[in-house]
Each structure stands twice: as structure tokens, then as C-alpha cells.
């Protein structure tokens, strides 16, 4: 059985600030004053995981990633 993703991560170098992710996963991603995403916290609920998957799949620069084992835990 595969483990469910627990954390959404951003590669800020790859990101172009399109901001589509913040519209698809507003609980996990907000935008800074320049329109670049700020990723918040771990994915605690199944609805958070679904929204994060949509954001990852829609990212035109492939700058978002899902992790199953967050670093440091």
C-alpha cells in the first residue's frame, strides 16, 4: 500500500509566478506581494491532498511536488 502525500513543496527557482496553484489549492498556497506562491503546512485532510494534486498537475513549470515523508520527521 502506498503512503498518502503529507507535504506540498515548491521549487522557487522553477516557479514563474503564474499563480494557478493558489486558485486550485487556496488552503495550502497563498501569494506574496509579487504574485509568487507561499506554500503552507502539511496536508492533513484528504481534501487538502486532492487540491494539492490538482495544483501539482496544473503547474505549467512543474515547480510543485508532493512528498510522502517530510524532511526532518
Secondary structure, 3 states (H helix, E strand, C coil): CCCCCCEEEECCCCCCCCCHHHHHCCCCEEECCCCCEEECCECCCHHHHHHHHHHHHHCCCCCEEEECCCCCC
